[in-house]
Amino acid sequence: MESRTVKLGDIADITTGKTPSKRIENAYGNVIKFLTPRDFNGRFSVTTERMLSDQGYQAVHNKVVSGPSVSVTCIGSDMGKVIYNRESVVTNQQVNTLSNFKSNTDPLFLYYLLSTKKKELLNYGAGNGSTMPIITKSMFSQLEIKLPSVKVQRKLVACLNPLDDKIELNRQINKNLLRLMSVQWNKLFGSLNAENGHFTDLATITAGGTPSKKNDDYFGGDISWITPKDMSLTNDVFIERGALNITDAGLKGSSAKLLPKGTLLFSSRAPIGYLGIAANPVTTNQGFKSLVPKRDENTEYLYFLLINLTSYIEGIAGGSTFKEISGAGMKSVEFPLPTNNQIDAFHNQVAPMFDLVKNNERQNKNLTKLRNLLLPKLLAGDIDLSNIEMVMNNA
């Protein structure tokens, strides 16, 4: 595949974002998306955690970037995340955004290309002499890439887009299912008139642990080991693996505990409130107060209960440097306790929907692996694109 070397600054305009000053009252509202590294999940920036108000927009109006654009995180350990913006956005100062592309550049191709360069970007930013890895606007504009013809770029996008479209469809289906189940939970339990109970009526509260990283025999096994950082990198409900696995020796040589499938994984610090359901037996570090249901039917009820009680749990957590909820604190939380029959009725309604959520998440993992396998081969020209239009038309 023939290509030429170009600098990013030669094929698009580059904008470094800006956060509205804290002195501005009511800077956040519903006028324009405010993109930060936490919003970099998926291909498109469909939604953001926060949007700017009119006041916020006016404060940073010179940093507004019209779509289509491609944003890249350019500071710290989050460096190298990439997202495509179809609409106008403002980003914070941790992000550089490419827009107003030259005619020889397909912005979606550039999104796919840059998404393969996370390690390269991190190394590039780490070599600037500062303590914190950072890629300035000037450095970013000088970054060189290999750019094939527009025709080839669009053929590559045509190969990858159907995979990402299916991934996004599955995510939207899951989002709608979870919203529907949340409405049903609130209908059944939101104003329940019952005696107060505690988590320990329905589950066993379990902490985790970290094997000594000085012992190489403790890591690299087959036992899933989850940390809050792992939870921060996914929106999945069902959690299978983290970045690291531990061995049987690591499990026995630490306070980590093997938790069964169906355990509610709830982060208890840094921050409080990451939540998922163990898709298989897992262990966690000490940043969790996990709930092991006493009955399988309790799992779905506890999932939405924890979502509804997270703000309260944060409020009773202790700590000065960072908030942490203790085991005793979790045991002290009170809520109207449903009967087993009420919980079973909810379980029977939502269990098929949870199964569909799990299947969609598993399918997305497989589709993501396929896309990530294809992408470097397509970029390297190892896959023949000459007949791709005919193949896609007949698919």
DRENPA-675902 format. One record per residue: y, x, z of N, C-alpha, C in turn. Coordinates in pm, whole numbers, plus 50000, padded with zeros to 5 digits. Atoms other than C-alpha are relative to their C-alpha. Layout:
# DRENPA-675902
YXZYXZYXZ/...
//
This chain:
# DRENPA-675902
498815008550000500005000050000501255008950000/498794991950009503235015949884501074994750094/498925003949910506105015950132501025011350004/498974989849986509325034150201500485000150144/499534998449863510765047250526501474995950008/498625004749979513905029350649500315000050149/499555001349861515935028250969500334985450027/499755014049967516234995351153501464996249977/498585002950017520024997851143500414998349855/499685001350142519884999050762499514986949940/500565012350058517994966350717500454987550074/499565011649923519624943750979501145003950094/499034997849894522484939751224499265000350134/500644998749868521644948851586501004995950108/499165004749890523034931351893499285002450132/500514998649864522484941752255500574988750084/499585011849926522624911852487500865002950122/499134998949884524744904952792499774987950091/500155010749901524344884553113501394995650047/498715004549949527284862553217500265005250142/499644994949868529144876153520499654989950109/500315008749886528064862453859501244992950052/498765006449956531714853653914500254986749929/499835012350076531394825953657499204988850066/500695011349940530564792953824499324991749891/500735008950092527994770653655499825006349861/500204993150128527164796453388498784994949924/501245004350063523814780053319499954984849988/500055014350027523224746053165499034996849889/500905004150108521844732752836500625001649861/499284998350126524064745952555499275009249903/500664990350088522194776452418498955007750079/501094992849933518974794952497500465013850046/499694986949944519344825552723498675007450015/501304993450013516474849052637499945012650086/500244988149919515154874452890498555004449979/501394995550021511934895452894498944990350051/500985009649947510204868053098499664989149898/500225010550099510504844852796499185004749881/500714994550116508564867652561498514996750010/501395004649999505364847352541499744992649870/500285006250127503994839552198500855005749888/499314995250120505464843751852501454995549996/498665005550009508514821051875500594997450138/499315003549875511114816252148500314985149997/499855014650008510544778652160500894995150114/499195003549884511964774952510500285012650081/499704989149908513534797852770500124994250141/499915004749862513544795953149501384994450031/498635004549976517324791953145500754998849869/499065001350110520034780752905501415001750056/498624998249957523744787952919500784986949988/499065011250008526424762052986501155003849907/498814996750079529734760152798500725012150058/499324988749936531244784053055499255013149973/500804988150026528374808553016500075004249856/499924997150143528494805852639501325006849966/498694994250029532224813352629500105014450050/499914986649942531744844052849499295010549915/500774990450080529274860052607499934995849854/500075005850135530124842452279499885010649891/500104989450101530404875752096498605006149994/501394995250000526724882252177499024989549946/500865010450058525394850252019499435005049867/500684995650122522834858151747499414987749931/500535011350077522054832751476498595003149952/501344998350053518484827051363500015000249849/501134993849931516324839151218500365013850052/499774986849942516274869951438498735004750069/501154994049931513794893551602500535007850119/499544993649877514314904151964498925009250055/500914990049946512764934852128500515004450137/499624995149869512774943952498500085015249997/499714985850020514204978952533500325007550128/499794992849875514164989252899498814998250093/501025000849896511584997153168498594997849949/501425001750034507894989153176499754988249907/500125011450090508494956852983500375003649856/499544995850132509694977052683498954997449892/500895001750114508234967852346499494986049978/500345013850029507794930352378500864995249883/499305004550120508764912752055499884984849989/500045014450022509674876751976500904996349884/499255004850116510974857551675500814987750041/499125011249967513954834051715500374992449874/499635008150117514344805751469501414994350014/498685005849974517544793151634500905010450065/499044991049935520674808751783499615002350145/500314996449862520144827152113501045009950051/499344988949933521884849152364498925006750084/500984993049918519804876152535500715007350113/499404991349898520344896552847500065014349947/499734986350044521194933552832498745008549984/501244992650016517534944052834499404998649860/500575003750130517054931652479500955004049886/499294997850126518144943752133499454990349896/500415010350095518084917651857500465003449859/499734997750142517884922151478500274986749931/499665012350071519554896151255500725003749870/499324997750129521314891850917499255010449916/500894990550067518414908750741500385001949854/499804997050141518824925950408498924993049918/500905007750087517104909650109498625006449986/501304993150014514314935750118499134998750125/500715001149872513144924750464499694985550034/500425013049948511134894350572499995000950153/499914998649854512014888450940498684997950073/501305001949934508544875451027499115012249982/500744987550018506994906550876500485010350102/499454990449906509334927451091499524996950142/500565003949870508204907551397498585005650016/501384995349991504554915551321499935015350006/500014985450002505284951951245500415005750136/499514994749872507284958051564499064996750116/500935003649892504654940251774498855010050013/501044989649992502294969451695500535013150058/499364987349964504734995651823500405001050147/499644999849859504834989352198499895014150060/500184986549945503435023752288501025009749941/499024991350065505675040952033501404997850057/498695003149945508745023052168500145005350142/499954995149862507865031952528500195015250002/499854985450007507475068752436501405003949952/498674997550055510715067652237501064998350110/499035002549892512615052752533499875009750115/500224990849889511055076552784500545014049969/499544986750037512325106652589501505001549995/498544999450009516025099152633500645007450117/499474992049890516365119652952500374992350125/499665007949881517065090853191498744997150081/501135003249912514875080953487499274987649951/500585012450050514325045953350499895000649848/500115000350147512895044052996500954989649941/499055009350060515565028252778500265004049856/499624997850139516325024252409501354993249979/498675005350022520035020152349500114994149860/499755005750132521475001352053500035011149895/499914988950094522245034751887498625005749968/501364994950021518695047551939499184990149917/500775010450068517235014351822500334999749851/499585000450141519265015351499499445011649920/500524988250069517855049951420498485000249990/501465000450002514225039851470499514997649857/500505000950136512295044851145498704992149992/501235007650026509655021251007499655001549853/500445000150140507625019350687500034985649950/499775013450051508644989250480499434998749858/500515002450135506524977150185500924990449924/499195009350079507894954649912500014986350068/499905013449942509024919550006498774991749964/501185007650043506114905249807498805003150090/501114996049913503614924950013500254995150143/499665005049865505444916150336499624985350014/500265014549991505154879050260498514996849991/501455002150005501464881750173499375002950135/500534996749868500794898450507500324988850099/499625011249912502714871050689499104987949974/500865011450035500634845150499498605001350059/501324997749938497464861050641500024996850150/499955000649855498624860751001500554986850054/499365012249952500674828951027499014988950037/500945010749961497694804651022499355002450136/500594997049870496164822651321500984996950111/498995002649898499414821251517500344985150009/499745014549997499964784951415498964992950085/501075006249921496594775651565500155003550149/499774996049861497344795551882501104991550063/498885007949947500644777251924499644985350014/500445014049989499054743351855499164998150126/500835001049879496474749752128500865000650126/499114999149884499234759952369500754986850023/499265012649986501184728252296499094988850049/500965010049952498084706652343499785001750150/500234997449857497444723352679501214996150083/498775003749928501064718952784500094984950019/499965014549992500854681752705498934994650095/501075004349909497524678052887500395002350146/499614996949862498884694953199501124990650047/498925009449964501984672953191499414986250032/500655013049979499794641853161499264999750133/500754999549874497574652853450500935000650120/499034999349891500614660953665500574986150030/499495013749981501974625753609498964991650074/501065007749934498624611053710499845004250145/500104995149862498454633354021501114994050085/498885005549923501904621854131499864985050021/500215014449987500984585654066499014997050112/501045002449900497904588454290500355005550137/499844992949872499094612754558501455002750039/498624996449973502864616554534500624992550116/499485007949887503584588754784498854994650085/501205004149925500214587554957500334997650147/499825003449857500264570655298498705003350073/501224995549933497734590355501500355009750111/499804990149894497304612455805500155013949937/499804986650053498484648055753498765008650018/501084990449992495904674555677500505013849964/499664986150031495824711655595499085005149888/500844994250104494454733655318498585002250049/501334996949946491554742755547499094987950008/500855011950008490364706655532499254999449868/500555001250135489604711455164499505013249944/500324986950058489184748955111500025010750108/499934988149916488704782955270501085009149944/498924991250043491794805155257499535014450010/500564986550006490874840455150501025009949945/499134989250046492924872355116499185009749914/500684990250084492124901254883500205014250052/499864986049959492164939054893499995009249879/499944989950106492634970654687499105011850035/500804987849978489924997454662500885012449986/499234987550008491235032754710499995005449858/499914994850136492505045654378499755015049995/500394985949995491645080854494498525001949967/501444999450027487985072254439499714994149862/500255004350138487105070654070498804990749989/501205008450004483805053754153500304985450030/499665013749962485655022554266500534991549884/499415007450111487135013253927499215002349871/500664998850129485785006953578498694992649990/501265007450002482914983853665500114986949926/500065013050068482164948053565500604988750083/499475010449912483874929453850501504998249975/498585002850027487184912653760500835001850126/499094997649887490074923553985501404996149955/498765006250044493294903553961501155003950093/498784997149924496824913254071501084990149958/498895008650043500084893354068500595004249865/499494995650130501194915053775499174994349886/500865006050101498174902953578500394985449976/499645014250010499214867153653501344998349930/498675001050062502774874253536499935001349849/500124997150143501494883753191499294988949923/500705010950068499774850753113500514986450049/499735013949963500484813453112498714992050009/501285006949996496774805153113499754993950138/500455006349876495374781453375498765007250052/501284994149961491944797953376500055015249983/499854985549995491884834653471498615006649997/501284993150013488994856653356500075014650045/499924985649978490154892753374501425004250030/498724993349987492994915053485499985012849921/499934987350073494014949053357498895009550043/501024991049946491414966353578498814992250052/501215004949935487834959653684499635009750112/500514991349895486214973153999498475000049998/501464998549994482654984154073499464993750127/500635004749876480164972354335500425008750117/499584990949893481115003254535501444997150042/498625003449968484794993854511500104987250079/500035012649926484014958754632499565002350144/500534997449866481964971354926500915009150082/499174990349930484464999055009501434995450023/498645005249980487504976255038499924986150062/499965013549944488634943155181500024989449891/500115009850109488394926854836498744991750019/501135009149985486074896754829499704993649865/500405006350125484104882154542500184984950015/499665014249992485514847254485499284992349890/500795007350101483484820554305500874993649893/499375007950106484354802953981500594987350062/499345011949947486824774654054500955002950113/499054996349894488774793754320501434998849949/498585000650033492524786754321500645013350038/499384986949977494244820654284501504997850016/498605002949968497664817854452500665012750054/499354987649956499954848254475500874997350121/499315002149872501394852054824501205009150018/498844991249993504014878754751500285005949862/499554992550119505994895754475499544994449867/499405010349917506404867254393498954990450054/500865011049954504944837254574499914989649888/500125011650087503514810654347499355001649866/500834999350120501614825154053498704992850031/501155008549972498704801254018499064999549881/501015001550103495464800353824498684996150063/501345003649956491854789453847499035010649948/500974989750042489084815653842499004993849902/500925005050102487114810153521498595005350021/501284993549969484304832153657500205007150135/499794992849873483684851853979501005011349982/498954989850007486694874354045500285005350140/499414995249875488294895654316501505001149976/498554998250012492004899854388500455011250092/499424990849903494274924754556500574992050116/499535006449879496024916954883501234991249978/498855008450031498844898554705499654985649976/500445013950019496934865654714499564993850132/500685008449903496004838054953499284989449918/500755008650090493304821954743499304988950077/500675011449940491744788054812498654998049932/501365002550050487964785054773499634985750037/500265014049967487294747354747498664998150069/501255003149931484694733554985499114991149916/500755007950098483634709854707500595002849862/499514997450135483914715654331501034989649958/499105010850040485664682054297501435001950053/498684997949942488594695054504500915008649912/499254989850073489664720954247501244994549932/498865005250077491904699654023501084994450092/499015005349905493544681854317500805011450062/499334988749936494334715154486500945007349904/499154993350098495754729554164501394993649997/498705006750006498494703354141500674999250136/499414999749865498954702554519500775013050020/499324987149985499814739654514501285000649916/498785000450082502264734354228501104992550073/499005008349933504024707354427500485005950132/499624994449870504074727454751500555014249992/499564986050011505144761454613501395002250059/498644998349947508834756654695500014999550152/500095000949854507974746255051499395012750058/500674987849952505634776055092500965011949994/498994989450009508394799454971500994999050115/499025002149894510714784055229499535004350137/500514996249866508434791455525499475014250002/500504986250007507444826355406500945009450075/499224990049927508594856455608500215012449917/499784987150067509764891355516501465002049964/498614996850033513064908955461500125006549863/499964993350130512364932055165499554990649889/500445010550090510324905654984499244989850081/500655011049928508954871955092498495000849984/501465000550003505284868955181499534988950092/500605010449918503274839555305498705005350058/501194995049932500634849055561498884989749994/501105009449990497224833555606500304989050100/499635010049899498504816355920501044990449944/498995008650061501484803455724499384989949905/500685009350090499224788555458499244989350079/500775009649919497074772355726500894989950070/499085009149929500154756455883500574989149909/499425009750094501174737455567499314986450015/500545013549984500744699955610500334991449877/499805009550110500384672455348499124987950026/500855012049983499004636655336498625002649941/501364996250040495244641755320499274988449934/500765010750065493414620655059498564999650050/501445000849972489884608355112499245006849887/500854994350105487014623754921499904990649881/500105009750110486774591754718501245000549911/498764999150078490434594554612500025012849916/500054987350073489984631054516498984999349887/501045001250102486774622854327500484991649882/499485008550107488554595454130500925008249908/499124991450080491194620654018499185010149922/500874990350067488524646453938499344993949877/500705006450111486634621853717500954997249883/499035002650106489824613853525500405012749925/499374988350061491044649253463499035011349966/500944989150028487924671253452499805002349850/500134997550145487444665353075501245006649940/498774993950050491094674653018500085014750040/500034986049958490724706453222499015008049915/500984993350086487634714953015500625003249863/499354997850128489694710952698501035011350011/499044989149976492434733352842499275013450000/500774987649993489804759752920499505004349863/500524996750133488264757752572501125004849907/498874995850083491684760452404500465014050038/499614986649956492564790852615499005010549953/501034990650045489254807352529500105002149848/499834998650144489764799952159501215008749967/498804992050025493254814952177499755014850025/500344985949977491864846952325499265005849879/500754995250116489444849852033500895001349877/499084999450113492144841951777500965011850013/499094988749976494454867651936499305013249971/500764987850029491724894151919499865002049849/500144999150146491164886051550501325004249936/498694996450054494894887651475500325014750028/499704986149964495254920651661499105010049929/500904991550079492274934651471500485000949856/499565000450139493654923751134501335007149979/498624995550020497284933851189500115014849962/499864985950040496964972051188499325003149867/500684997750127494494970550898500854995149883/499135005250105496884949150696501205009349979/498834991250009499824972050775499635013349935/500434987250056497805002650678499534998749855/500455002050137496804986950346498495000749984/501464999150006493114987250437499354987149951/500525012850048492724950650332500714996449871/499465003150132493204940349970500744986650006/499185012149997496054914949949500224993949861/499705004250137495954910449571499654985449974/500435013950025494104877049585500274990950119/499825007549877495414864649918500584986149972/499415013050029497484836349761498944990049956/501075008850045494414822049588499094996450116/500885002549885492314825749904500644989750094/499335008949908494944808350119500124986049943/499895013150063495384780049866498684992350002/501325006350001491634773549867499404998450139/500535000349864491234776650245499964985850054/
//
